[in-house]
Amino acid sequence: MSLTPDHRALIDTATSLQGKFGLEDDFSAAAVAAALRTADGNVYTGVCIDLACGIGFCAEHAAVAEMLKHHETRIAAIVAVGKRGVLPPCGRCRELMLQVDVANADTQIILRGDRTASLSQLLPEHWLDEYEK
């Protein structure tokens, strides 16, 4: 699927937040930023935090947490952006989106090359029984 104006707006929103800055020691934040649009049309954003001992988190996790604060669970589309442009979500982020709401299997993931794929395409043969259609 090619990108819509709504997809491009999400890319612009995430890009406006992305820009690594230093924290204590060698730690950083915002090397990656994410923006998502919910099924209700609301936009939520987040940035990654890179810390020691695995206690940091991905930008998509931050955006999903912001969405959950507003009692929404259904993601229509999501994008992550780093210094090299659009990034696909890591496995942990893909799993998070599906476990938050199995209907997110239909979420459009914005990918490089001005294209999208559904979350279900990125998570074939998933272990959740409810996910099977």
ZAKOL-54266 format. One record per atom (N, C-alpha, C): residue in one letter; x, z, y. Coordinates in steps of 0.05 Angstrom, whole numbers, padded with zeros to 5 digits, always signed. Example, Ala and Ser with C-alpha at 12.3 -4.5 7.8 and 13.67 -1.06 7.14 Angstrom:
! residues 2
A+00264+00156-00114 A+00246+00156-00090 A+00264+00156-00066 S+00257+00142-00045 S+00273+00143-00021 S+00258+00157+00001 
//
This chain:
! residues 133
M+00017+00000-00023 M+00000+00000+00000 M+00018+00000+00025 S+00011-00016+00044 S+00027-00017+00069 S+00018+00005+00088 L+00034+00010+00108 L+00028+00032+00127 L+00006+00026+00146 T-00010+00046+00152 T-00032+00044+00172 T-00022+00056+00198 P-00037+00052+00220 P-00030+00066+00244 P-00028+00097+00241 D-00046+00108+00225 D-00045+00137+00220 D-00019+00145+00206 H-00010+00129+00187 H+00016+00134+00173 H+00038+00133+00194 R+00038+00113+00211 R+00060+00111+00231 R+00059+00134+00250 A+00035+00144+00257 A+00033+00168+00274 A+00046+00192+00261 L+00042+00195+00235 L+00054+00218+00220 L+00085+00215+00221 I+00095+00191+00217 I+00124+00187+00218 I+00134+00194+00246 D+00120+00186+00267 D+00129+00193+00294 D+00128+00223+00299 T+00108+00236+00289 T+00106+00265+00292 T+00129+00279+00279 A+00134+00272+00254 A+00156+00284+00239 A+00183+00278+00252 T+00187+00254+00261 T+00212+00246+00274 T+00217+00262+00299 S+00196+00268+00314 S+00199+00284+00339 S+00208+00312+00333 L+00204+00323+00309 L+00212+00350+00302 L+00239+00351+00288 Q+00248+00329+00277 Q+00273+00328+00262 Q+00297+00328+00280 G+00317+00343+00274 G+00341+00345+00289 G+00355+00371+00282 K+00373+00369+00263 K+00387+00392+00253 K+00399+00409+00275 F+00395+00435+00273 F+00409+00454+00291 F+00420+00477+00275 G+00441+00489+00285 G+00455+00510+00270 G+00441+00537+00273 L+00444+00552+00251 L+00435+00580+00250 L+00460+00596+00246 E+00458+00620+00236 E+00480+00638+00230 E+00499+00624+00211 D+00525+00628+00214 D+00546+00617+00196 D+00542+00587+00192 D+00541+00579+00167 D+00539+00550+00161 D+00510+00542+00155 F+00491+00558+00162 F+00463+00552+00156 F+00451+00535+00178 S+00428+00521+00172 S+00416+00503+00191 S+00386+00501+00187 A+00373+00489+00206 A+00344+00484+00204 A+00339+00456+00216 A+00317+00445+00207 A+00305+00420+00218 A+00321+00395+00211 A+00339+00396+00191 A+00352+00371+00182 A+00331+00351+00172 V+00309+00362+00161 V+00286+00347+00152 V+00261+00359+00164 A+00243+00341+00174 A+00217+00350+00184 A+00195+00335+00169 A+00172+00348+00167 A+00149+00335+00153 A+00124+00338+00170 A+00107+00318+00165 A+00080+00319+00178 A+00060+00310+00157 L+00037+00324+00156 L+00016+00316+00137 L-00010+00315+00152 R-00028+00298+00142 R-00055+00296+00152 R-00074+00305+00129 T-00092+00323+00135 T-00110+00333+00115 T-00134+00314+00112 A-00149+00319+00091 A-00174+00303+00087 A-00193+00306+00110 D-00191+00329+00124 D-00208+00334+00148 D-00197+00321+00173 G-00173+00309+00171 G-00161+00295+00194 G-00143+00312+00211 N-00137+00337+00203 N-00119+00354+00218 N-00090+00348+00210 V-00072+00351+00230 V-00044+00346+00225 V-00029+00373+00226 Y-00012+00377+00205 Y+00005+00401+00204 Y+00034+00392+00200 T+00053+00408+00210 T+00081+00400+00209 T+00098+00423+00199 G+00123+00416+00192 G+00142+00436+00183 G+00170+00425+00184 V+00189+00443+00184 V+00217+00436+00183 V+00230+00451+00160 C+00252+00440+00149 C+00266+00453+00128 C+00284+00475+00140 I+00291+00494+00123 I+00311+00514+00130 I+00331+00515+00107 D+00356+00509+00113 D+00378+00509+00093 D+00394+00534+00095 L+00390+00552+00075 L+00404+00578+00074 L+00418+00582+00048 A+00433+00603+00046 A+00447+00609+00021 A+00428+00621+00000 C+00437+00622-00025 C+00423+00635-00047 C+00396+00623-00053 G+00391+00599-00045 G+00365+00586-00052 G+00341+00597-00037 I+00345+00612-00016 I+00322+00624-00002 I+00311+00606+00020 G+00323+00583+00025 G+00312+00564+00044 G+00288+00550+00032 F+00277+00531+00047 F+00255+00515+00036 F+00253+00488+00050 C+00238+00470+00037 C+00235+00443+00046 C+00215+00441+00069 A+00217+00420+00084 A+00199+00416+00107 A+00170+00413+00097 E+00166+00400+00074 E+00139+00396+00063 E+00127+00423+00056 H+00143+00442+00046 H+00132+00469+00040 H+00122+00482+00066 A+00138+00479+00087 A+00130+00491+00113 A+00104+00479+00123 A+00101+00453+00121 A+00077+00439+00130 A+00053+00447+00113 V+00056+00449+00086 V+00035+00458+00069 V+00027+00487+00075 A+00046+00504+00080 A+00040+00532+00087 A+00023+00533+00113 E+00030+00516+00133 E+00015+00515+00158 E-00014+00506+00152 M-00017+00486+00134 M-00043+00476+00127 M-00060+00499+00114 L-00047+00514+00095 L-00061+00535+00081 L-00069+00557+00100 K-00054+00562+00121 K-00062+00583+00141 K-00089+00576+00153 H-00096+00550+00153 H-00121+00541+00165 H-00142+00536+00143 H-00136+00546+00119 H-00155+00545+00096 H-00162+00517+00088 E-00143+00499+00090 E-00146+00472+00079 E-00127+00468+00056 T-00135+00452+00037 T-00117+00447+00014 T-00113+00418+00007 R-00130+00401+00018 R-00130+00372+00010 R-00114+00356+00030 I-00092+00343+00020 I-00074+00327+00036 I-00081+00298+00033 A-00087+00284+00055 A-00092+00255+00054 A-00067+00239+00053 A-00047+00247+00070 A-00022+00233+00072 A+00000+00252+00081 I+00025+00247+00073 I+00047+00264+00081 I+00072+00247+00083 V+00090+00255+00101 V+00116+00242+00104 V+00137+00263+00110 A+00162+00258+00101 A+00185+00274+00109 A+00205+00255+00121 V+00219+00265+00141 V+00239+00248+00156 V+00265+00263+00159 G+00287+00250+00153 G+00314+00261+00158 G+00329+00243+00176 K+00355+00248+00179 K+00370+00232+00198 K+00372+00202+00190 R+00368+00196+00165 R+00368+00169+00156 R+00341+00156+00153 G+00320+00170+00163 G+00293+00159+00163 G+00275+00173+00143 V+00255+00159+00133 V+00235+00170+00115 V+00248+00177+00088 L+00240+00200+00077 L+00251+00210+00052 L+00228+00215+00032 P+00231+00209+00007 P+00210+00217-00012 P+00212+00247-00017 P+00189+00259-00024 P+00190+00288-00030 P+00205+00294-00056 C+00219+00316-00057 C+00233+00324-00081 C+00212+00333-00102 G+00221+00338-00126 G+00204+00346-00148 G+00189+00371-00142 R+00202+00390-00130 R+00190+00416-00123 R+00167+00412-00104 C+00171+00395-00084 C+00150+00390-00064 C+00126+00375-00077 R+00132+00356-00094 R+00111+00342-00108 R+00094+00361-00125 E+00107+00379-00139 E+00094+00398-00155 E+00077+00417-00138 L+00087+00426-00116 L+00072+00444-00098 L+00046+00431-00089 M+00048+00406-00080 M+00024+00393-00070 M+00002+00391-00092 L+00010+00385-00116 L-00010+00383-00138 L-00021+00410-00146 Q-00004+00430-00146 Q-00014+00457-00154 Q-00032+00469-00133 V-00028+00462-00108 V-00046+00472-00086 V-00074+00462-00090 D-00076+00436-00098 D-00103+00424-00102 D-00099+00399-00120 V-00110+00399-00144 V-00106+00376-00162 V-00116+00350-00150 A-00135+00352-00131 A-00145+00328-00117 A-00122+00315-00101 N-00101+00330-00096 N-00078+00318-00082 N-00063+00297-00098 A-00071+00293-00123 A-00060+00271-00139 A-00064+00244-00124 D-00085+00243-00107 D-00091+00219-00092 D-00077+00218-00065 T-00062+00238-00058 T-00048+00239-00032 T-00030+00215-00029 Q-00030+00202-00006 Q-00013+00180-00001 Q+00014+00190+00010 I+00035+00185-00005 I+00062+00193+00002 I+00075+00170+00017 I+00083+00174+00041 I+00095+00153+00057 I+00124+00151+00048 L+00133+00126+00041 L+00159+00121+00030 L+00174+00102+00048 R+00200+00099+00043 R+00216+00079+00057 R+00205+00051+00052 G+00212+00033+00069 G+00204+00005+00065 G+00175+00000+00073 D+00165+00017+00091 D+00137+00013+00101 D+00117+00011+00078 R+00119+00030+00059 R+00100+00030+00037 R+00092+00058+00030 T+00071+00061+00014 T+00062+00087+00005 T+00058+00086-00025 A+00056+00109-00037 A+00049+00112-00065 A+00032+00137-00067 S+00014+00138-00087 S-00001+00163-00091 S+00017+00184-00104 L+00010+00209-00100 L+00025+00230-00113 L+00024+00226-00144 S+00002+00218-00154 S+00000+00213-00183 S+00020+00192-00193 Q+00026+00173-00176 Q+00046+00153-00184 Q+00074+00165-00185 L+00079+00185-00169 L+00104+00199-00168 L+00106+00221-00189 L+00084+00228-00201 L+00083+00249-00222 L+00069+00240-00247 P+00080+00220-00260 P+00066+00210-00284 P+00067+00231-00307 E+00046+00230-00323 E+00044+00247-00347 E+00049+00277-00340 H+00034+00286-00321 H+00038+00314-00311 H+00027+00334-00331 W+00037+00358-00331 W+00030+00378-00350 W+00003+00392-00345 L-00008+00390-00320 L-00034+00402-00315 L-00057+00387-00328 D-00072+00400-00344 D-00095+00386-00358 D-00115+00376-00338 E-00120+00391-00316 E-00141+00383-00297 E-00133+00357-00282 Y-00107+00352-00282 Y-00096+00328-00268 Y-00104+00303-00282 E-00107+00304-00308 E-00113+00280-00324 E-00141+00269-00315 K-00142+00244-00310 K-00168+00232-00301 K-00180+00217-00324 
//
